[in-house]
Amino acid sequence: MSTVFNFTFVPWFRSVAPYIHMHRGKTFVVAVCGEAIAAGKLTTIAQDLALIQSMGVKIVLVHGFRPQVNEQLAAKGHAPKYSHGIRITDGVALDCAQEAAGQLRYEIEAAFSQGLPNTPMAGATVRVISGNFITARPVGIVDGVDFQHSGLVRKVDTAGIQKALHMGAMVLLSPFGFSPTGEAFNLTMEEVATSVATDLQADKLIFLTEIPGIMLDPAQPLSEDNPIDTELPLAAAEKMLAALPSAQLPTDTAFYLQHCVRACKGGVERSHILPFATDGALLLEVYVHDGIGTMVVDEKLESLREATSDDVGGILQLIEPFERDGTLVKRDRTEIERDVANYSIIEHDGVIFGCAALYPYAEAKTAEMAALTISPQVQGQGDGEKILKRIEQRAKTAGLESIFVLTTRTMHWFIKRGFVQVDPDWLPDARKRKYNWDRKSQVLVKKI
């Protein structure tokens, strides 16, 4: 049993190492909806956040409390009221919000104080600091609706938060803010998290939510034919938002997406929507290649797209050095020009730095990914993974079940990203006939 464990653990841990190095010293704002805590997920979420922090990540944790406030209101015979997706906070609701926030703060601090032997928190020392880091202003009257004690973020004490993070503490924020006159305002967790992430210029904004992510077609339910869109460029997310009705409920597609877009436009390069129902969702998103949920990414400096005839020259310039040294099989120039629509490219400031081609074998429900090439100038920056994801998405959209590659030198790169080696006899007949037995390329397959 231990030998089997070693063979699975060691490659897995090595595959995680690049992400540990990548995220060390970075700042994440993690927003946990109140529903996650109500569902009993606080202990495991705290364990995962403590683990992430132990690997050098600075964490600001923002908690929600919608169900907890509603529970307090019900106990007092008071119905919750909402408008424009925001709670209308009268005097009773404000009292309930303060009670719920106080209770949750103590529960969260207790969760990070656990240190029982034989648990993930054994030996962990997590100092949690909370305080009056948020200055608020009233929502006021909108479309004739008086929101009373509901507020919006006016200012974030970024210097105070950064000082606490620099001390090695985790900063805990409740969705409350105070005016300069000392008046308390009930805020939304989503707005607090987005404002803090933007003002801190955090590296990530992560929403741990009731929904699994954003589907490829947001108008249809989640299914095998309509999976989660794991990576959504900012421009595509903005376009999707423009076509969606305004969000009123957390389960509406636009509810979390609008905050991810706002954060990305404000300088937060990556925003994530993750399902709290999946155990370890935070770890899966942060330290595993394929991740989970949806990531909205700002690609201002680069463009990931399908190639056109105008890109043939750039593709040739990119792949020629690798053809000369034998890394790539030399391709006929006429073939590249003919098949240019099969290529996906990544360009920085108009220069092509990476490419790959997709050749489907529809009858076998598979496709070959060929000519995956990344310029030596940008190797190690994740462009290869971005193109791989793009090719996988194209194959999925075409209704295929797997992709395969033939390689003589980069087998380990593909294995780390979920490919498995198979015998060349596995290849579709049409591709097997073109297989070069003298070159002895390794055949690797990945289910998608």
N, C-alpha and C positions, 0 to 999 in steps of 0.2 A: 504493500500500500504506500509506504513512504517513498519508494522509488518512483512510482507513478506520480505522486505529489511533486517530487523534485522536478520531474520532466515537464510538468505543467506550470509550476510556480516560477522556476528560474527564467524561462523565456518570457513569461508574462511580466515579471518584475523588470526585466531588461527593457521590454517594450514600453514600460511606463516611465522609465528613467528620463527620456528626453523631455517629457511633459513636466516632470518634477523640476528639472533645470530651467525650463522655459518660464515657469510660473513663479519661481523663487523671487521674492522681493516685489511682486506685483500686488496691486490692490483690487480686491473683489468686493462689490456691494451685493449682498445676498438678501433677497426679500422673500420671506416665508409667509404665506397666507395663513390666516387664523384657522382655516379649515384643516390645514395640515396638523396643527397642534391639537385641534378638537378630535382628529382621527387617531390620536395617540402616537404620532410620528416624531415627537419632540426629542426623545432620547436618542434615536438613531441619527436624526439630523444633527444633533449636538455632537455626537461621536464623529460623524463625517466631517463636520466643520473643524473640530479640534484636530483631526488628522491632517486636513488641508493646511491649517495654520501651522502645524508642527513641521510642515515641509516648506516653510518660509513665506507663505502667502499672508498678506495683511487683509483682515476681514472686517467689514462693517455689516452688521446684521440688523435688518429692519423687519419687525414682526407686524403682521396684520392682526385684526381682532373682530372681524365682522360677526362671526357666529357667537363669539363670547359676549359681545355687546347685545346682540339680539336675545341671547339667553337671559341676560340681566333685565332687559326691557320686558320680556315675557313674564318674568318673576314679579315685576311691578305692574303687570296688566297694561303695558304700554306697547302699542304696535310700532314697528320700525317704519320710517318714511324715507323714501328716496326720490331723487329727481336728477336727471342728467347723469345718472350713474354715481351720484354722490349722496351720502346720507344727509338728511335734514336734521341737524342736531339742536333740539330744543334743550331746555334745562334738565329734564329727566334723562334724555339721551346722553348729555354731557356727563352727568353723574355716573351713569352706567359705563360710559367709555373710560372714565378715570378709574373706576373700580376694576374693570376688565384689564386695563393696561397695567395697573399695579399688580394684580394677581399674576398676569402673564410674565411680567418682568421677574418676579420672584421665582416662578417655575423655570424660566429660561436660565437664570443664574444658578439655580439648583442643579439643572441638567449639566451645566458646564463645571460644576463643583464635584461631580461624582469621581471617585477614584478607586472603585472596588477592584481587587485583584481579579485576574482572568477576564477582564472586560476591556474593550477598546480604550477606555478612559484611564486604565491603570498607568500611573506615572505621569499622566498629563497634568499640566498646570496652566489653566486658562484663566487669565484675569479678565473679567468683563467690566467695562466702564460704560456707564450711561450718564446722560445729563441733559442740560438745556442747550443742545447744539443747534436747535432749529428755531428761527424767529418766523412767526406766522402773521398773516393778515386775513381778514374775513373774506369769504367767498362773496358775501353781500346778497343782493337781490338780482337774480338772473331770470329773465323771461317771466317776471312777476312772482317768482318763487323766492321767499326769504329763507336763506340757508342758516340763519341765526348763528350758532356757535361752530359751524363748519368753516374750515379755513384752507388757505393755500400757503405754500412755502414762500416766505419773503426773502429769507437769507439763511445760508448754511455757514456755521462756524467751522470752516475748513481747517483753519490753523489749529483749533482745539482738537478736532478729530485726528488730524495728522500727528499731533503731539502724542496723543494717546496710542495711536498705531505704532509710532516710533518707539514707544516704551514697551512694545510687545503685547499690548492689550488688544482684545477684541472689543470693538465699539458696538453697543446695543442701542438702537433707536426705536422708540415707540412712535406710532403715528399721531404725535401731539406736538404742537408748537405754541409758543407764547409771544404775545405782542410786547412791545416796549413798555406798555403800561401794566404788564403782568397778567393780562387776560389769556385764558387757555382756549385753544382752538383744536377741534377734532379734525385731523387730516386723513388723507387716504394713504395706506401703505405704499401704493404704487407711485404716487406723486412724490412722497418723501424719498423713496429709493432712487427714483429717476433724477430728482434734483440733487441729491447727495452725490450720486455717481457722476453726474455732469460737472458739478462744482469741484469735485475731487479730481476730475479727469481720470477716473478709475479705469483699470484695464478690462474689467468685465462687470456687467450688471446681470445678475441671475435672478429670475423669478421662479420660485418653487411653488407650483400652482395646482389647481384642480384639473387643468386640461393637459393632454399629452403633448401639445405643441400645435403647430399650424399645418393643416393638411395641404397637399398639392392643390386640391380644389377645395377651398374653404366652404363652398356652398354645399358640399356633400359630406356624409359621415365618414369616419375613419374606416378603412377597409384595405384589403390586400391591393386592390386596384387604385386606392386613394390613400397612400401612406403619408406619414409625417414628412414634411419638407425639412430636412435636417439643416440645410444652409440656405438662407434667404438673403441675397444682396440687398442693400439698403434701397436701391432704386426700385427693385421688384416689390419690396415691402411697402414702399410709399404708393406704388401703383395699385397694389392690392387694397390698401387702406382706403384709397380714393373710391374704389368700387364697392366697398362694404358699407352697410348701414351703420349709423353711429352706435357705439357700444353702451348698453345700459347695465348688463350683467357680466360678472367675471367669466362666465362661460361663452360670452360672445367673442367671436374671433378677433374683433378689433380691440377688445378691452386691454389685454396685455401688449398686443402688437403695437398700439399707438405709443405706448411708453418706451418700447424698444427702439422704435423709429426716432422718437424725440431724443433719446439718449445718444444714439448713433450720430444724429445730426449735431448734437452738442459736443461731440468729440470722444465719446466712449466707443471704441472700435468694435466691440462685440457685446451683444446683448442676447440673453438666453431665456427661453421659456421651457421649463422642465416639469414633469409630472411628479408630485410628491408620492403618488401611489406606487411608483417604482422604487423598490428598496435600493438605496445607494445611488440615486439619480445624480446627485452632485458629483460623486466620484466618477461615475460613468461618463459624465459630460466633460469633466476637467482632465481626466487622465487616460481616457480610452479614445483611440483614433476616430471611430465611427460616432461616438457620443450617443446622446439620446435627446429627444425633444427637438426644438428649433433654435438655431442660432441666426440672429440678424447681424450681418457683418457690413461694415462700411468699407467699400472698396474704392475710395476716391483715387488712390494712387495706382490702382491697377484695374485691368478689365479682363474678365474671364468670359470667353465667348466662343461661338463656333466660327471657324475660319471662312474667309471668302477668297475669291481669285486674287484679290489684292495682297493677300498674305503669303502667297506661294514663295516669293523671294525671301521673306523673313524666315519661313520654315526651313528652306534650303540652307540658308546661312547658319541656322541653329543646328541642324542635324549633320551637316557635312563633316565637322571634326570627329564626331562619334562614328560616322561611317568609315572614316580613314583609319581610326585605331581599332576597328573591328567590333566595337560595342554594339553598333546597329548594323543590320543587313542593308547593303546599298540598295536604294529604291530608284526605279526608273523615274526620271524627271517628268515625263509625260504622265506617268501613273499618279504622281503626287498632284499634278495640275488637274487631272481628271477626277481624283477622289478628294479634292480639297474640302468639300462639304463634310467629309467624314472626320475631319480634324477639329479638335477643340484647342484653343490657344490661350495663353495668359500673357498679357503685355503690361509693361510698366512704362508710363509716359510715351506710349506709342511704339515701343520697341518690344518685339516678341522674345520672351525669356523662357517659354516652355510650350510644349505641344504634345498631343497624343491623338491617335486615330482610332476610330471604332469601326470594325468590319463585322456586320451581323451575319450569323448563320441561322436564319429564322427557323428552318426545319428542325434544328437541334436545340432551339430555345437558348442559344448562347451567342457570344460575339467575341472577336479577338480585339484586345487593346494592343495596338502596335505603335512603334516609334515614340514611346514615352521618353521625352527628352527635356532636361532642365539645364539652362545655361550654368556653367561653373560659377558665374558671378553671383548667382542667387541661390545656389544649392545650400540646403540646411535651413531655409526660411519658410518651408512649408508649401512651396508652389507645386511640388510633385503630388502632394496629398490633395491639394485643391483640384488639380486636373483629374486625378483618379476619381474623386467624388463626382466631378462633372461627367466623366465617362460612365460611371455607375448609374447616375441619374438618367443619362440619355438611354442607356440599356434598359433600365426599369420602364421608362416611358414607352419604349418600343415593345414592351411585354416580354422581355427576355428574362431568363432565370439565373444566368451566370455570365461571367466574363472570364477570358483566359489570356495568358501572355506566354510568349516564348522568349526565353532569355538565357544567356550564357554567363553573365557576370553579376546580375543584380537580384539573384534569387532571394537573398535574405531580406532585402527591402520589401519585396512583395509578401513574403511569409509573415513579416511583422504586421502587415496590414490585412491579414485575414485570408491570404491565398494558401492553398495546399498543393503539394506536388502530386502529379498524376503521370501515368505512363503515356507516351505519345499516342498509343493506340486509342486513348480516350478522345482524341481530336475528331471533330466532324469529318466525314469522308472527304468532302470537298477540300478541307484544309490539310488533311492527312496526305493527300496526293501531292501537295506542294511542300511538304515537310522535308527539310534538308538533313538527311541522316548523317552526313559527314560533319555538319556543324554541331550536332548533338545538343541542341538547345533543350533546356529544361522546360517542361510544360507545367504551368501553375494555374489553378482555377479558384475563383471566388464566387460563392453563391451570393446573389443580391436580392 
